[in-house]
Amino acid sequence: MVNNDLKIFEELESSVRSYVRSFPTVFKKAKGYKMWDINGKEYIDFFAGAGALNYGHNDEKMKKKLLEYIAQDGIVHSLDMATEAKANFLEKFNDVILKPRNMNYKVMFPGPTGTNTVESALKLARKVTGRTNVISFTNGFHGMTIGSLSVTGNSAKRQGAGIPLQHVVTMPYDNFVSNNLDTVEYLERFLEDNGSGVDIPAAMILETVQGEGGINAAKFEWLKRIEEVCKRWGILLIIDDVQAGVGRTGTFFSFEKAGINPDIVCLSKSIGGNGLPLALTLIKPELDIWNPGEHNGTFRGNNFAFITATESLTYWESDEFEKSIEEKSVKITEFLNNIVEKYPELNGKVKGRGLMQGISTPIEGLASEIAAKAFENGLIMETAGPEDEVFKLFPPLTIDNEGLEKGFKIIEESVRSLVASKQLVGQ
């Protein structure tokens, strides 16, 4: 039965809509880690725009800067022309993010979404190497346009393409089969053996923590070895940090603690600061062989996003913000471990890293039911994994301890009530 408030969406919006089905209410207001619907009900947000709102809703400083810019008739649309807003962002991104990490990248502005940055990365890798194929990994998710969909693992999403998705070889991600299979050795054997049927690819693309694929976190050692394989064979390494980046896993880039130096890095979602669309493709300078306009887009210069993105980088001017993320990460891990221990009926497993964690359960449909019950109880969170078997915690990085505890309480109550109602016994 359709909620009366949702009739307009049922009548006029395409059936492709999805999140409204998981969160069936009409939202009106949001601030920090909270959202309110048109009936005034308050929700704790452990979804954060699928990782696009790492700094929460309507950050005061970003909002102030944006309102000032609009009031002064600042440039709104400019394609890739030079604007003051873009110059300020580039300078601050270089000074606050790249230089302190000894990183040297050219910044490309593709279209303003995650799939745009992935498309540009794949296109450039093929242009640089002159090769066609790309190696992706099981359960990877990289976007919904044809190129990025071709390197995505989820079969339901792939079927939506309506055409064969070609020129990609999928290899097993870390621990995809078991702890006993060395997936890097497996991959390299395919590259070494002339009878494998696998050509040397232009690039390998991966997420260090797979978001949509089930909150699968690759070991740092595995990532380092993948980088070594890429160097050995002259393969470009593309890290898709669209969801796992911008602090979500604890450091600004998700791969920092692994000590790797990707050839291309894809950023979107929270790089815009306040939920405004923006995407960056970071390219090692020697790879920046684009001809002018060879990859373009009408909205590749989102000046509103430059304003909020520049302000968001102030969070990273000292190490205090990163330390606070680490402290909250520990709290989340402890809470999830406690849930797994306290409710063995879940047969649960804690997954992920940083503020990108969750619990997987093999009991069919249970993770989705827990997320639905949590929504009823006033908390927004989603599921992940090929069978939606993981309920995941994605609170804003700026959430305070009170907000975390409120969310924890709702999640535990949702788990407890479902375990009791189903009378699950260690399934």
C-alpha positions in Angstrom: 0.0 0.0 0.0 1.4 3.4 -1.0 1.8 6.0 1.7 -0.5 9.0 0.7 2.5 11.3 0.8 4.3 9.2 -1.8 1.5 9.0 -4.3 3.0 11.7 -6.6 6.2 9.7 -6.9 4.3 6.5 -7.6 2.3 8.2 -10.3 4.9 10.3 -12.0 8.4 9.0 -11.3 10.0 6.1 -13.1 10.0 2.7 -11.5 13.8 2.8 -11.6 13.7 4.8 -8.3 15.2 2.7 -5.5 16.1 4.5 -2.2 12.5 5.8 -1.7 11.4 2.1 -1.5 13.9 1.5 1.3 13.1 4.8 3.1 9.3 5.3 2.3 8.8 8.9 3.6 9.1 12.4 2.2 12.0 14.2 3.7 12.0 17.9 4.3 14.9 19.0 6.4 18.4 17.8 7.3 21.2 19.0 9.6 24.4 17.3 10.7 23.6 13.7 11.3 19.8 14.2 11.4 17.0 14.3 8.9 13.3 15.1 9.4 10.3 14.1 7.2 7.3 16.2 6.4 5.5 14.8 9.4 8.3 16.0 11.7 9.7 12.5 12.5 13.4 12.6 13.2 15.9 10.2 11.8 19.5 9.4 12.6 21.4 9.3 9.3 23.8 6.3 9.1 23.6 6.5 5.3 25.2 9.9 4.5 24.1 10.1 0.9 25.8 6.7 0.2 29.1 8.4 1.2 28.4 11.8 -0.5 27.8 13.5 2.9 30.9 12.7 4.9 30.7 16.1 6.5 27.0 15.8 7.3 24.0 17.8 6.1 24.2 21.6 5.7 27.6 22.2 7.3 27.4 25.8 8.6 30.7 27.0 7.2 30.1 25.5 3.8 26.6 26.8 3.7 27.8 30.3 4.6 30.4 30.4 1.9 27.9 29.2 -0.7 25.3 31.7 0.2 27.9 34.5 0.1 29.0 33.3 -3.3 25.4 33.2 -4.7 24.6 36.6 -3.2 27.6 38.1 -5.0 26.5 36.7 -8.4 29.4 34.3 -8.5 29.8 32.3 -11.7 27.4 29.3 -11.7 28.2 27.6 -15.0 31.5 27.8 -16.9 32.2 24.4 -18.5 36.0 24.2 -18.0 36.8 27.9 -18.3 39.0 29.4 -15.7 37.1 30.8 -12.7 38.3 32.2 -9.4 36.3 29.5 -7.5 38.2 26.7 -9.5 41.5 28.4 -8.9 41.0 28.6 -5.2 39.9 24.9 -5.0 42.9 23.7 -7.0 45.3 25.7 -4.8 43.8 24.5 -1.6 43.6 20.9 -2.7 47.2 20.9 -3.7 48.4 22.7 -0.5 46.2 20.8 2.0 45.9 17.3 0.4 48.5 16.5 -2.2 51.7 18.3 -1.0 51.6 17.0 2.6 51.3 13.5 1.3 54.1 13.9 -1.3 51.6 13.3 -4.1 52.1 14.7 -7.5 48.9 14.6 -9.7 47.3 16.6 -12.4 43.7 17.3 -11.5 41.1 16.5 -14.2 37.5 17.6 -13.9 35.3 15.1 -15.8 31.5 15.2 -15.5 30.5 15.6 -11.9 29.6 12.1 -10.9 31.5 8.9 -9.8 30.9 7.1 -13.0 32.3 10.0 -15.0 35.6 9.9 -13.3 35.8 6.1 -13.8 35.0 6.5 -17.5 37.7 9.1 -17.9 40.2 6.9 -16.1 39.5 3.9 -18.3 39.7 5.9 -21.4 43.0 7.5 -20.5 44.6 4.2 -19.5 43.7 2.8 -22.9 45.0 5.9 -24.6 48.3 5.8 -22.7 49.1 2.1 -23.1 47.5 1.4 -26.4 45.9 -1.7 -24.9 42.2 -2.5 -24.7 41.5 -4.9 -21.9 41.1 -3.9 -18.2 41.3 -6.2 -15.1 38.6 -5.6 -12.5 37.8 -7.6 -9.4 34.9 -9.6 -8.1 32.2 -7.6 -6.3 33.7 -4.3 -7.5 31.3 -1.5 -8.2 32.4 1.4 -10.4 29.3 3.0 -11.8 26.3 2.6 -14.1 27.5 3.9 -17.5 28.7 1.4 -20.0 32.5 1.7 -19.4 32.3 1.7 -15.6 29.5 -0.9 -15.7 31.8 -3.2 -17.6 34.2 -3.3 -14.7 31.4 -3.7 -12.2 30.8 -7.2 -10.8 27.1 -7.2 -9.8 25.1 -9.3 -12.3 21.8 -7.5 -11.8 23.4 -4.1 -12.5 25.3 -5.5 -15.5 22.1 -6.9 -17.1 20.7 -3.4 -17.2 23.2 -2.5 -19.9 21.3 -4.4 -22.5 24.5 -5.1 -24.5 27.5 -7.3 -24.0 30.0 -5.7 -21.6 33.4 -6.4 -23.1 37.2 -5.9 -22.9 37.3 -6.7 -19.2 38.7 -9.7 -17.3 37.4 -10.2 -13.7 39.9 -11.5 -11.2 39.2 -12.6 -7.6 39.4 -9.8 -4.9 41.3 -10.4 -1.7 39.7 -13.3 0.2 37.0 -13.8 -2.5 37.4 -17.6 -2.4 39.0 -18.3 0.9 42.0 -17.3 3.1 43.9 -20.1 1.6 43.9 -18.9 -2.0 46.6 -16.3 -2.9 44.6 -14.3 -5.4 47.6 -12.2 -6.3 49.5 -15.3 -7.3 46.5 -16.5 -9.2 46.2 -13.3 -11.1 49.9 -13.1 -12.0 49.8 -16.7 -13.3 47.3 -15.5 -15.9 49.6 -12.7 -16.9 52.6 -15.0 -17.1 51.1 -18.0 -19.0 50.7 -17.5 -22.8 48.0 -20.1 -22.7 45.8 -18.3 -20.2 43.8 -16.3 -22.7 44.3 -13.1 -20.8 46.2 -10.3 -22.6 48.3 -7.8 -20.6 45.7 -5.1 -19.8 45.8 -1.4 -19.9 44.9 -1.1 -16.3 43.7 -2.7 -13.1 40.9 -0.9 -11.3 39.8 -1.6 -7.7 38.3 -0.2 -4.5 40.4 -0.7 -1.4 37.1 -1.3 0.5 34.3 -2.5 -1.7 31.2 -0.5 -0.8 28.3 -1.8 -2.8 30.0 -5.1 -3.1 29.7 -6.0 0.6 32.1 -3.8 2.6 35.0 -6.1 1.7 38.3 -4.6 2.9 41.5 -5.6 1.1 44.5 -6.2 3.3 47.2 -3.5 2.9 49.7 -6.2 2.0 47.4 -7.4 -0.8 47.1 -3.9 -2.2 50.9 -3.5 -2.1 51.4 -6.7 -4.0 48.8 -5.7 -6.6 50.8 -2.5 -7.2 54.0 -4.5 -7.6 52.3 -6.7 -10.2 51.1 -3.6 -12.1 54.7 -2.1 -12.1 56.2 -5.4 -13.2 53.9 -5.7 -16.2 53.6 -2.0 -17.1 49.9 -1.9 -16.1 48.3 1.3 -14.8 46.8 1.0 -11.4 43.5 2.9 -10.9 42.1 3.3 -7.4 38.4 4.0 -7.3 38.1 6.2 -4.2 34.7 7.5 -5.0 33.1 6.0 -1.9 36.0 4.9 0.3 37.9 8.2 -0.1 37.7 11.6 1.5 38.2 10.2 5.0 35.6 7.5 4.9 38.1 4.7 5.8 40.1 6.9 8.2 42.6 8.8 6.0 41.8 11.2 3.2 42.7 8.6 0.6 41.7 5.1 1.4 45.0 3.7 0.2 47.4 5.8 2.3 48.1 3.2 5.0 48.9 0.6 2.3 51.7 2.8 1.1 50.8 2.6 -2.6 51.1 5.3 -5.2 48.3 4.7 -7.8 48.7 6.0 -11.4 45.1 7.3 -11.5 42.7 8.1 -8.6 39.0 8.5 -9.0 37.2 10.9 -6.5 33.6 12.0 -6.3 30.8 11.9 -3.8 32.1 13.8 -0.7 34.8 15.7 -2.6 32.1 18.3 -3.2 31.9 18.9 0.5 28.2 19.5 1.0 26.5 17.0 -1.3 27.0 19.1 -4.5 28.1 17.1 -7.6 31.8 17.1 -8.3 34.3 14.6 -9.5 38.1 14.6 -9.9 40.4 12.3 -11.8 43.9 12.5 -10.4 46.5 11.7 -13.0 50.3 11.3 -12.7 51.7 14.1 -14.8 53.5 11.9 -17.3 50.2 10.2 -18.1 48.3 13.5 -18.9 48.4 13.1 -22.6 44.8 14.2 -23.4 44.2 16.4 -26.4 42.2 19.5 -25.5 38.5 18.6 -25.2 39.2 14.9 -25.9 37.1 14.1 -22.8 34.6 16.7 -21.8 31.1 17.5 -20.4 28.8 20.5 -20.0 28.9 20.3 -16.2 32.6 19.6 -15.6 33.0 23.0 -13.9 30.5 23.0 -10.9 31.5 26.3 -9.3 29.0 25.9 -6.4 30.8 22.7 -5.6 34.2 24.3 -5.9 33.1 26.8 -3.1 31.9 24.1 -0.7 34.7 21.7 -1.6 37.4 24.3 -0.9 35.8 25.1 2.5 35.5 21.3 3.3 39.3 21.0 3.0 39.8 23.1 6.1 38.8 19.9 8.1 42.1 18.5 6.9 44.4 21.4 7.7 45.5 19.7 10.9 45.5 16.0 12.0 42.7 16.5 14.5 39.9 15.5 12.1 41.7 12.3 11.1 42.3 11.4 14.8 38.5 11.9 15.5 37.6 9.6 12.6 40.0 6.9 14.1 38.4 7.2 17.5 34.9 6.8 16.1 36.0 3.9 14.0 37.1 2.1 17.1 33.7 2.7 18.7 31.9 1.3 15.7 34.1 -1.8 15.5 33.6 -2.4 19.2 29.8 -2.0 18.9 29.6 -4.3 15.9 31.8 -7.0 17.5 29.5 -6.8 20.6 26.4 -7.3 18.4 27.9 -10.3 16.7 28.9 -11.8 20.1 25.6 -10.9 21.9 23.4 -12.2 19.1 25.0 -15.4 17.8 21.7 -16.1 15.9 22.9 -13.6 13.3 25.9 -15.8 12.5 27.3 -12.4 11.8 30.7 -11.2 10.6 32.1 -7.7 11.1 33.4 -6.2 7.8 35.0 -3.0 6.6 37.3 -0.3 7.8 36.9 3.2 9.3 33.4 4.7 9.2 32.6 2.2 6.4 31.7 -0.9 8.4 28.9 -3.4 8.7 27.8 -6.9 9.6 27.1 -9.7 7.1 24.7 -12.4 7.9 24.1 -15.5 5.7 20.4 -15.7 6.8 18.5 -14.8 3.7 16.8 -11.4 3.8 17.8 -10.7 7.4 20.1 -7.7 6.8 17.4 -6.0 4.8 14.9 -6.7 7.5 17.2 -5.2 10.1 17.7 -2.1 7.9 13.9 -1.8 7.4 13.2 -2.2 11.2 15.9 0.4 11.9 14.1 2.9 9.6 10.9 2.3 11.4 12.7 3.0 14.6 14.2 6.3 13.3 17.6 5.4 11.7 18.6 5.4 8.1 21.0 2.8 6.9 21.3 0.6 3.8 22.5 -2.9 2.8 25.3 -4.0 0.6 26.6 -7.2 -1.0 25.5 -9.3 -4.0 22.6 -10.7 -1.9 22.1 -7.6 0.3 23.6 -9.6 3.1 25.4 -6.8 4.8 23.8 -3.9 6.8 26.3 -1.1 6.8 27.0 1.9 9.0 27.9 5.0 7.0 27.4 7.9 9.5 28.8 11.4 8.7 32.5 11.6 9.7 31.5 14.7 11.8 28.9 12.8 13.9 29.4 13.2 17.7 29.5 10.4 20.3 25.9 11.2 21.3 24.8 10.6 17.7 26.7 7.4 17.4 25.2 6.1 20.6 21.7 6.9 19.5 22.3 5.1 16.3 23.8 2.1 18.1 20.8 1.8 20.4 18.4 1.8 17.4 20.4 -0.8 15.5 20.7 -3.1 18.6 17.0 -2.8 19.3 16.2 -3.6 15.7 18.5 -6.7 15.7 17.1 -7.8 19.1 13.4 -7.6 18.1 14.0 -9.4 14.8 16.0 -12.2 16.4 13.3 -12.6 19.0 10.5 -12.6 16.5 12.1 -15.1 14.2 13.3 -17.3 17.0 16.6 -17.8 15.1 18.8 -20.5 16.6 22.4 -20.2 15.4 21.5 -20.6 11.8 
